[in-house]
Amino acid sequence: MGVFVLLPLLLPLTALPIARLAERHLHPRVATRLLSALAAVLAVCSTVCLGLLVVVGTVQLPGHPLPDAWADQEARTTAPYEEAAGKGAVVALLAVAVSWSTSARRHRRVRRRAEHALAGVPDGELAVLTDEAAYAYALPGQRHGAGGAGIAGGRIVVSTAMLACLDAGERAALVAHERAHLAGHHHRYLLAVRFAARANPLLMPLRSAVAYSAERWADEEAARVTGERRVVARAIGKAALVSRGTPTPTLAGFAAPGPVPRRVAALLEPAPSAVSWPPVFTAVGLAAWAAAAGTLGSALSSANATVTLFLVLKAAGPL
């Protein structure tokens, strides 16, 4: 396996420059999808390689994770063995599992709490909660109205305090923004990059970039629907001053924490180009191709390491 098993653990180092360029120069829709895909693939590859290191680090130890037929000492000693790397990988893999489990439980707990808060609210896409705290966010999920009429994609949750801060045009911008979150399934991208960053902390820049680009995506959709970029910008600025944010980072919100001034500044400029892929001979184009190449290299490296280990174990014993 050699260095191939380590590459997927280190290639996420390229995440920071790629994230910076993508969130500034790509259309937010493209940036969200691209960075989320990169994060997911790199996280899977690094987790696979941690698993491979666990195998090669414990194959000669009692209680090894290989089949019972590997009890023969000669067969076990034929396999590659890196005790130090294996022990480190065991700790890292356990940390990833605990982190994923903790994040999943917290996400489910917050979702249940948010749904419980809507128990007495009339059915409909927009759910207004009487609350002195200002907030607005998209709660994904299938909702059914009277007679079985479905509200596909979830509900828009907004407090009375938030509505009181906005005028009629700004409220329309808020609803359009949150509807864009639901229609674009932005919570899936946020969840994907959050779990990816838990798998490999080097992917943290991608998590922040996707959180920003998802908000920018919804901003642009709201501006397109309302036809008032300045009104959307003004609504975001007002909401940011009074909002307490969303219950969890995996729920997209109107005034989500982050670089709100950059969002407002972007809305005061012309709409970004909807080009799906940047030209090659530009900084962002080179970054996008480097990201694609790095992700492909990570996938090939983890696949190479997996196949190599499998062939070694198959040749050395009755796998």
C-alpha positions in Angstrom: 0.0 0.0 0.0 2.8 2.4 0.9 2.1 6.1 0.6 -1.2 5.5 -1.1 -2.9 4.8 2.1 -1.8 8.1 3.6 -2.7 10.4 0.6 -6.4 10.5 1.3 -5.7 11.6 4.8 -3.5 14.5 3.6 -5.1 15.7 0.4 -7.9 17.6 2.3 -5.1 20.1 3.0 -6.0 21.6 -0.3 -9.5 22.4 1.0 -8.7 25.9 2.3 -7.6 27.6 -0.9 -10.2 25.8 -3.0 -13.0 26.8 -0.6 -11.8 30.4 -0.6 -11.7 30.7 -4.4 -15.0 28.8 -4.9 -17.1 30.8 -2.5 -15.9 34.1 -4.0 -15.8 33.3 -7.7 -18.3 30.5 -8.5 -22.1 30.9 -8.6 -23.3 29.9 -5.1 -25.4 27.0 -6.4 -22.3 25.6 -8.2 -20.0 26.2 -5.2 -22.4 24.5 -2.8 -22.8 21.4 -4.9 -19.1 21.2 -5.9 -17.7 21.7 -2.4 -20.2 19.3 -0.8 -19.3 16.6 -3.3 -15.6 17.2 -2.7 -16.1 17.0 1.1 -18.1 13.8 1.0 -15.7 12.0 -1.3 -12.6 13.1 0.6 -14.2 12.1 3.9 -15.2 8.7 2.7 -11.7 8.1 1.3 -10.0 9.2 4.5 -12.3 7.0 6.6 -11.6 4.0 4.3 -7.9 4.5 4.7 -8.2 4.7 8.5 -9.9 1.4 8.4 -7.1 -0.1 6.3 -4.5 1.2 8.7 -6.5 -0.4 11.5 -6.3 -3.8 9.7 -2.5 -3.6 9.0 -1.9 -2.3 12.5 -3.7 -5.1 14.3 -3.4 -8.1 12.0 -0.6 -9.6 14.2 -2.3 -8.8 17.5 -4.6 -11.0 19.5 -8.2 -10.3 18.7 -7.3 -9.1 15.2 -10.3 -8.0 13.0 -9.6 -10.6 10.3 -11.6 -13.9 9.8 -11.1 -16.8 12.2 -9.3 -18.7 9.4 -6.5 -16.2 10.0 -5.6 -17.8 13.3 -2.6 -19.4 11.6 0.4 -17.3 12.7 2.3 -17.8 9.4 -0.7 -16.4 7.5 -1.0 -13.4 9.8 2.7 -12.5 9.7 2.6 -12.5 5.9 0.3 -9.4 5.9 1.7 -5.9 6.0 2.1 -4.7 9.6 2.4 -1.2 10.9 1.7 -1.3 14.7 2.2 2.4 15.4 0.1 3.6 12.5 -2.6 1.0 13.3 -2.9 2.0 16.9 -3.2 5.7 15.9 -5.8 4.7 13.3 -7.8 2.8 15.9 -8.0 5.9 18.1 -8.8 8.2 15.1 -11.5 5.8 13.8 -13.1 5.6 17.3 -13.0 9.4 17.5 -14.7 9.7 14.2 -17.4 7.2 15.2 -18.1 9.0 18.5 -18.2 12.4 16.7 -20.6 11.1 14.0 -22.9 9.5 16.7 -22.9 12.7 18.8 -23.7 14.9 15.8 -26.5 12.6 14.6 -28.1 12.5 18.1 -27.9 16.2 18.4 -29.4 16.8 15.0 -32.3 14.4 15.7 -32.8 16.0 19.1 -33.0 19.5 17.7 -35.3 18.3 14.9 -37.7 16.7 17.4 -37.7 19.8 19.5 -38.4 22.0 16.5 -41.2 19.8 15.4 -42.7 19.7 18.9 -42.7 23.5 18.9 -45.0 23.3 15.8 -47.5 20.9 17.4 -50.2 23.6 17.9 -49.4 25.6 14.8 -52.0 25.5 12.0 -50.9 23.5 8.9 -49.3 25.4 6.1 -45.9 26.2 4.6 -45.4 29.1 6.9 -45.4 28.5 10.6 -45.4 31.6 12.8 -44.4 31.1 16.4 -45.2 33.7 19.1 -41.8 34.4 20.5 -39.8 37.4 21.7 -36.7 36.0 20.2 -36.1 36.8 16.5 -35.4 33.8 14.3 -36.3 32.3 10.9 -35.2 29.0 9.5 -36.3 26.2 7.1 -37.4 23.0 8.7 -37.1 20.2 6.1 -39.5 17.2 6.1 -42.8 16.1 4.7 -45.8 17.8 6.2 -49.5 17.1 5.4 -52.3 19.5 5.6 -56.0 18.9 6.1 -57.3 16.2 3.8 -53.9 14.8 3.1 -52.6 17.8 1.1 -48.9 17.7 1.4 -46.5 20.6 2.0 -43.5 19.1 0.1 -40.1 19.8 1.5 -41.0 21.0 5.0 -42.0 24.3 6.7 -40.7 27.8 7.1 -40.5 28.7 10.8 -40.4 32.3 11.8 -41.0 34.1 15.1 -43.3 37.1 15.6 -40.3 39.1 16.8 -38.6 38.6 13.5 -41.7 39.5 11.5 -42.0 42.7 13.6 -38.6 43.8 12.5 -39.4 43.6 8.7 -41.7 45.5 6.4 -43.9 43.8 3.8 -41.3 43.6 1.1 -38.7 42.3 3.5 -41.1 39.6 4.8 -41.6 38.5 1.2 -37.8 38.3 0.8 -37.6 36.2 4.0 -40.2 33.7 2.8 -38.6 33.5 -0.6 -35.2 32.9 1.0 -36.4 30.1 3.2 -38.4 28.5 0.4 -35.2 28.4 -1.6 -33.5 26.5 1.2 -36.3 23.9 1.2 -36.5 23.6 -2.6 -32.7 23.2 -2.9 -32.5 20.7 0.0 -29.7 22.8 1.5 -29.9 20.9 4.8 -28.5 17.9 3.0 -25.4 19.8 1.9 -25.0 21.2 5.4 -25.3 17.8 6.9 -22.9 16.2 4.4 -20.1 18.7 5.0 -20.6 18.7 8.7 -20.1 14.9 8.9 -17.2 15.2 6.4 -15.5 17.6 8.7 -16.1 15.3 11.6 -14.4 12.5 9.7 -11.4 14.7 8.8 -10.8 18.1 10.5 -8.8 19.2 7.5 -12.2 19.6 5.7 -13.4 22.3 8.1 -12.9 25.0 5.5 -15.3 23.3 3.2 -17.9 23.2 5.9 -17.7 26.9 6.4 -17.6 27.6 2.7 -20.7 25.5 2.0 -22.6 27.2 4.9 -21.9 30.5 3.3 -22.6 29.5 -0.3 -25.9 27.8 0.7 -27.0 31.1 2.2 -25.8 33.0 -0.9 -27.7 30.5 -3.1 -30.9 31.3 -1.2 -30.2 35.0 -1.3 -29.9 34.9 -5.0 -33.1 32.9 -5.4 -34.9 35.4 -3.1 -33.6 38.2 -5.2 -34.7 36.5 -8.4 -38.2 35.8 -7.1 -38.8 39.2 -5.6 -36.9 41.1 -8.3 -35.6 43.4 -5.5 -31.9 42.7 -4.7 -31.7 45.8 -2.4 -34.8 44.7 -0.5 -33.3 41.3 0.1 -30.0 42.8 1.2 -31.8 45.2 3.6 -33.9 42.3 5.1 -30.7 40.2 5.7 -29.0 43.2 7.4 -32.0 43.8 9.7 -32.4 40.2 10.5 -28.7 39.8 11.3 -28.9 42.6 13.9 -31.7 40.9 15.9 -31.5 37.2 15.1 -30.3 34.5 17.4 -29.6 32.2 14.5 -30.9 28.6 14.0 -31.3 25.8 16.5 -28.5 23.8 14.8 -26.0 24.6 12.0 -27.6 21.9 9.8 -30.8 23.9 9.6 -30.5 26.8 7.1 -31.6 30.2 8.4 -32.4 33.7 7.1 -29.7 35.3 9.2 -27.3 32.4 9.8 -24.1 33.2 11.6 -21.3 34.1 9.2 -20.1 36.9 6.9 -23.4 38.8 6.6 -21.6 41.9 5.3 -20.3 39.9 2.4 -23.8 38.6 1.6 -25.2 42.1 1.7 -22.4 43.4 -0.5 -22.9 40.6 -3.0 -26.6 41.5 -3.3 -25.8 45.1 -4.0 -23.9 44.0 -7.1 -25.3 42.5 -10.3 -26.4 38.8 -10.1 -23.5 36.4 -10.5 -23.0 34.4 -13.7 -24.8 31.1 -13.8 -21.9 29.4 -15.6 -21.7 25.8 -14.4 -17.9 25.5 -14.6 -15.3 28.2 -14.6 -12.8 28.7 -17.5 -9.7 26.7 -17.0 -7.1 29.4 -17.3 -8.4 31.5 -14.3 -7.5 31.2 -10.6 -10.9 29.7 -9.7 -10.8 27.4 -12.8 -7.4 26.0 -11.9 -8.6 25.6 -8.3 -11.7 23.7 -9.5 -9.7 21.4 -11.7 -7.1 20.9 -8.9 -9.9 20.0 -6.5 -11.3 17.5 -9.0 -7.9 16.0 -9.6 -7.2 15.9 -5.9 -10.5 14.2 -5.2 -10.0 11.7 -8.0 -6.4 11.1 -6.7 -7.8 10.5 -3.2 -10.4 8.0 -4.5 -7.8 6.2 -6.6 -5.4 6.1 -3.7 -7.9 4.6 -1.3 -9.1 2.2 -3.9 -5.5 1.2 -4.7 -4.7 0.6 -1.0 -7.9 -1.4 -0.5 -7.3 -3.6 -3.5 -3.6 -4.1 -2.6 -4.4 -5.1 0.9 -7.1 -7.5 -0.3 -4.8 -9.1 -2.8 -2.0 -9.5 -0.2 -4.4 -11.0 2.4 -6.0 -13.3 -0.2 -2.5 -14.5 -1.4 -1.2 -15.0 2.1 -4.1 -16.9 3.6 -7.7 -18.1 3.3 -9.5 -14.8 3.2 
